Amino acid sequence: MTFDNWLPLLILLTSLLPGIVIFVLPEERVRWRTTLNMGGAILKLGLIGILIWGVRHEHVYDFRMPKLPNIELVLNADAMSVMMTALSGVLWFLTTLYAIAYLETSPQSRSRFFGFFSLCVSSTVGIALAGNLITFIMFYEMLTLTTYPLVVFRGTPESMRAGRIYIAYTFGGGAAFLIGVAWLKALVGSVAFTEGGMLAPYVGAYATQLRFIFFLMISGLGVKAALVPLHGWLPKAMVAPAPVSALLHAVAVVKAGAYGIVRVVYDVYGIEFSGELGLLQPLTAAAAFTIIYGSVRALFQDELKKRLAFSTVSQVSYIALGVGILGPIATIGGIVHLVNQGLMKITLFFCAGAIYVASHKKYISEMGGLGKTMPYTFAAFGIASLSMIGAPPVAGFITKWNLLIGSVEAHQVGILLVLIASTMLNAAYFAPITYKAFFGQRPAGEKFEGIKEAPLSMLIPILIACAVSVIIGIFPNFMLQFVKAVTG
């Protein structure tokens, strides 16, 4: 095989191999652990850069490994997988840099943390580069197994309970997804991702079965994508350290579920065939309800990370909503949100972690006036919040604009009202945080003595993620080229 054939596997190995080595490193080998973490992240970014260049120049990247008769592990690259892989690579680099500083004084096993951390990113990259449903589900379940130890990392009764809930939800969803994939393979044979879908020839004989299979697969993916009522694990998992929360929300778990929904609709069923079978209306309704539900629940959370968690429940469903509206402009808005939500959410969770490290405060009601002692952190939080709301010129505006125009184009007045209502709710639960931090009164008796910005090694990733979100908002064309290639 040529280098082009091996490149997807090499991208996967740049986090998998360092993760395995880190597991066996003694705890005191800080320099070795940092070198492996950052070296793997930088090498992955370099290989992803080659991949982006190659896909833009129509190179074919295709790695295949036979597993069982008629079953292959397939890794390949198209516009969609490149976008997801690039997002994972960039955010892994930033999260690793942040986590090294965050866990510097942790008495717990940092080798265990970073080992599973690297395996988690490897699973996410495997999901992004999967060329068929068999490969996808292998890495999808690997993601569950590698994130569970991170959720329960602190080892407290609360974190162990959150871990049990997480496993119950994700294993249940994984089982539903597996049944759907197995049923589909028995029915039609090939389960390869195919541009435009590959099931249209089977509609006459198998229409009813294909509807049931779609329901099973979307239900399984909907657990990780936090579609209501499958979202219950997500707020509980916020007991994990801030880098893990950032990973779950921006890089790995919820993004894997949303990405899987896009793949099933576009590259398994096909957007036109999905519409003919009447599959998109229920998906749109579920996404619309989740958007409003998550926003309303976020309004009443005083704990910052829980407010961000319910925000994720709401925000990730913009991706499914864009796909379900059945229009090119709305679809662009949904798919571009894969990137935008990742950048926005990782900034917000980084800020939450920095606030806790610097001040040991996790409740919004305790943060009045704190922005005066942590101006950079709360400024970044404010910019990321504006992006979540959908205000220009930040990246989130691109999402909201395309979804709004797409809903008008598709004559979906109900969806238009959902988007307007969610934007108002976004403003209602995000804007008071920044306002309180900069202009609110300090809690009685609180002087904030000794509180200052988090260490520079934590602040730099926050500012980089925030800056990238602004740059994408001002110059969106590079990313939109990949999205338009996905949507045709």
N, C-alpha and C positions, 0 to 999 in steps of 0.2 A: 504494500500500500504506500501511497505517496504521503508527503507532509500534510496535504490538504485533508486526506482521509483521517490522519491521526490527530489533527488539531483539536476537534471537539473533545477527544479523550484527554489530551494534554491540559486543556483548560480545566477539566474536571479534576485532574490529578494535582493541580497546583494548590488546592486546598485539602484534598483527601490525604495525600502523603504527609504534609506537615502536621495535620491533625493526628495521624497515627503515631508519629514520632513524639509529638508533644505529650501524649498520654504517658509515656515511659520516662519523661524527663523528671529528675528530682525537683522538688519545689523551689529549691534555692537557685536553680539555673535560670535566673531571670533573663539574662542576656541571650542565652540560647533560645528561650521561648519567644522572646520579642523578635529575634532575628528570623526565626521560622515563620512566625505570624506575619510580619511585615514583608519578608522576602516572598512568601507565597502570594500575598495580596498584590504586591507590585508586579510579580511575574504574571499573575492572572490578568492584570490590567493590560500588560504588554501584549499578551496573546489575544485578548479580546480586541485590542486595537487592530491586530492583523486580521482577525475574523471580520471586523466591520469593513475594513478596506477590501477584503476578498469578496464579501457579499455584494458590496457596491459595484465590484467589477465582475460580477456573475461567476465567481469561482464556486465549485460544488464541494461542499464539506459533508462527508458521509462515512461514519465509522459503524461497522456491523460486526456483531459477535453472536454466532449461533448459540442458543441456550438449550432448547428442546426442539424436537421435530416441528417445523413450521412456526417456530417462535424465535425471534431474534432480538437481541439488545441493539437498538439503533440510536445513534447520536448524529444529528445533522443540524444544519443551520439554514434558516430563512430569515426574512425581515423580522418576523414576530419573535423568534427565539433569540436573535441577535439583540433586540431591544431589551428583552427580559434578562439575558446574560450580562449585558453591559450594566444594567441597573444593579444586578446582584453584585457584580465585581466592584463597582464604584462604592456602593453602600457598605460592602464587606470591608473594604479598605478603611473607610471612615469609622465604621463601628469598631474595628480592631484597634485603631489608633485611640479611640475614645475609651474602649474597655480596658486597655493596658493601664491608663491613668486611673480609671474608676476603681479597678480592683487592686491597685498598688498596695493598699494597706489591709486588704482582705485577709482574715485569718484562715479562710477556707481554701480548698485546693484550686489554685489557678491553673495548674496543668490539666486537671479534669475539666475545668470550665472551657479553656481554650481548645482542648481536644474535641469536645462535643461541639463547640462553636464552629470549628473548621469542618467537621463532618456535616453539620447542619447546612452550611453554605454549599458544600459539595452536593448535598441532596437537592438544594434549590437549583443549582446549575444543571444537574442531571434532569430535573423536571423541565427546565427551560430548553435544553437541547434534545429532549426526547423526540424521536422520529415516529413513534407509534404509541398506542395506548398501553401495550405491555411494558415498555420501558418507562413510560410515565408513571404507571402505578407502582413499579418497583421503587423508584425514587420517592414517590409520594408517601409510601409507607415508611421508607427509610427516614424521611423527614419527621414523621411522628416519633420514631424511636430515638432520634438524635436530639429532638427538642425537649422531650420529657425530662431528661436529667438537668436541663437548663431551667425549666420551670420550677423544679423542686430543689434547686441549687442551695438555697439557704438552709434547707433541712428542718424548718420550723413546722409545727402542726398545721399552720395555715397554708404553707407552701405545699406540704404533702397532700392536704385535702384538695388544693387547686390542681395538683398533679393527677390525682385520681379522677377528678372531673374531666380534665383535659384528655386523659387516656380513654375514658368512657365515650366521650363525644367523638374523638378522632378515630378510634378503632371501629365504632359503629358506622361512621361515615365511610371509612375505608372498606368495610365489609359490603356496604351498599354499592360502592363504586366498583369493587371487584366483581360482584355478581353481574352488574351491568356490562362490564367489559367482557367477562366470560360468555355471557349470553349473546352479546353482539358477535364475538368471534365464532361461536358455534353457528350463528345464523348466516353470516356473510363471508367468513374466512378472514379476509384482510382487515386489520385494524390500524393501518398506517395512516398518519396524518397526510391528507391530500388537499391541495389547494382547491377550494370550492366544494369540498366534501366528496364522499364516495358512496352515499347510500341512496341517491335518487333512483337508480335502477331497481331497487328492491321495494319501492313504495306500494306497488300493487299487491304483492304477496304478503308483506310483513308490516304494513302500516301500523296496526294495533300494537304488535310486539315492539316496534321501534319507538312508539310513544312510551311504553312502560320502561324500556331500556333508558331512554332519555331522562325520565323521572328518577330512576335509580342513580344514574351517573351525576345528574345535577344535585341530587340530595347529598350524595357522598362528597362532592366538591363544595357544596354549600355549607358544610360544617366548617371547613377551614376558611371559606370566604365569609363566614359569620352572617349568613342570611338568617333572618328571624323565621322560625323559632329555633334554629340550630346554632345560635350564637352564645349560649350560656357559659361556655368555657372561657370566653375571651376576657370578660371583666375579672373573673377569678384569677386568671393567670398573671394579673398585674402585681402579684406578690413577688415576682421574680425581679432580679436586679435590672436597673434601667437599660443596660446594653441588651439584655435578653428581650425586654419589652420592645425596644427599637427593632430588634431582629424579627420578632414575631409579627409586628405590625407593618414594617416597611420593606423587609427584605425577603422573608421566608414564608411563614405559614399562611397568613391571609392572602398574600400575593399569589401563592401557589394555587389556592382554591380559585381565585378570580381568573388567573391565567388559564387554568384547566377549563373553566366555563367557556372562555373565548375559544380555546382549541376545539372543544366538543362542538360548539355551535358552528364555527367556521370551517374546521378542517376534518371533522368526522361527519356531521350531518349536512353541513353547507347551509349558509344563511337563507338561501331561497327555499330549499327543501324544508328547513325548520319552520319557515313561515307557512308553507303549504300544509304541514302537519298540525298547525295550530299550537306549536310548542313555545313560541316567543311571548304570547300574551300572558300566560301564567308566570313566566320568568320575569317579565316587566312588572307585573303586579307585585310579585314577591320583593323585587328590588325596590320598588317605590314605597311599599310599606316599611321595609327595613330602613330606608333613608329617613323617613319621618320618625319612626320609632326610636332609632338610635339617637337622633338629634334631641328628641324630647327627653329621653333618659339622661343624656349628657347635661341638660340644663340643671338637673337637681343633684349633681355630684359635686361635693366639696373637695374630695380627694382628687388632686390634679391628674394622677395617672388613670384613675377610673373615668374621669371626664374625657380624657384622651381615648380610653378604650371604647367608650360608647360612641365617640366621634368616629373611630375606625369602623365600628359596626355600620354606621351611616355612610361614611365616605367610600368604602370599598364597593358598596352596591351601585355607585355611579357607573362602574365598569360593566356590570351585568345590565344595568338600565340602558346604557348606550347601545349594547349589542341587541337588546330586546326590542328597541324602538323600530328596528328594521328600516334604517335609512343611512346613507353613507356619511352624512355630516355627524349625526348622533353617534354612529359607530366610531368615528375618529375621536370624538369627545370621550367615549368610554375607554378606548384602548390607550389614548394618550394619558389617561388618568392612572394607568399602571405605573408610569414613571412619575407623574406629578405627585400622586399620593405618597409614593415612597419617599421622595425628597422632603415633602412637607412633614410627614409623620415622623421621620427619623430626626428632623430638626427639633420638633416639639418634644419628643421623648429624651433626646440629648439634653435639652434645656431643663426638663423635669429632673433628670439625674443630676445635672450640675447644681440646680437649686438645692437638692437634698444634700449633696456632698458639702456645699458651701455653708448651708444654714440649718440643715436637718429639718427642714419644713416640707411637708407634703400636702398640706391642706390650703386651699385657695384663700380661705378666711384668715390665714396667718400671714399672708404675703403683702399686706398693705404697706406701701412705701419701700418694699424690698428692691424695687427696680432702681432706686437711687444708689444702692450699694452694689448692684449687679446690672449695670446698664447694658452691657453688650449681650448678656444672656437674655434679658427681657426684650431688648430690641429685636434680636433674632426670633424670639418667640412671637413677638408682634407681627413681624413680616411673614412668618410661616402661618400665623393665624389669618392674615389677610389673604394668603394664597388659598387656605381652606375655605374661606368665605367666598372666594372667587373674584376678588378685586384686582384690577390691573395695577401694575404691569407684572404681577407675579404669576408663576406657572399655572396655578389653579384657575386663573381667568380663562386660559385656553380650554380647559375642560368644560367649565360652565357655559362659555360662549357657544361651543359646538353642540352641547346638549340642548341648550335653549333653542338655537336655530334649527337643530334637527327635529326637535319636538314640534315646532311650528311647521316645518316642511312636511312632517308626517301627519299633520292635523291632529296631534295628540294634545288636546287642551288640558286633559287631566294631568298628564306628565308635566306640562308647562307649569301648572299650578303647584305640583309637588316640588319642582325645582325652585320656584320663587319662595315657597314656604320654607324649604330646607336652607336656602341662602339666608333668610331672615333668622332662622333658628341658629345657624352657624354663627352669625354675628352676635346673637343673644348670649351664647355660651362661651364664645372666645373673647370678644372685645372687653368684657368686664375684667378679665384676668390681667391684661396689659394695663388697662386704665387703673386698676386697683394698685398694681405694682408701682406705677410712676406717680400717681396723683392721690392714692388712697392714704388714709391715716394708719400709722403704725398701731398694732394692737396695744392696749393699755399695759404700761410697764415694760414694753419691748423697746430696747435701744439699738438692736442689731450691732452691738459692739463686736468687733473682730470679724464680722462677716464681710467677705469680699468675693470677687469673681472666683470661680472654680479654677483649678490649675490650667495653664496655657495649653497643655496637651489635651485637655477636654474642650477648651474653648475653641481651638482651631477647627476641629471637625464640625462644630456647631456653625461657625461662620462660613466654612466652605460649603456645607450643605445648603445653608441659607442663600449664599451668593449664587450657587448653581440654579436654585429655584428662580431667582430673579433673572438670571441670564436667559434661562429657557423661556420665561415669560416675555422677555424683550425680543429674543431671537429664536422663535419656535420652529423655524423652517427645517433645520437639520433633523430634528426628531420627527416632525410631521412627514418627512419623506419616507421614513420607515413605516409609519402608521398607514400612509396611503398605499404603500406596497402590500401591506397586510390586507387592506380592505378592497384592493383592486381598483 
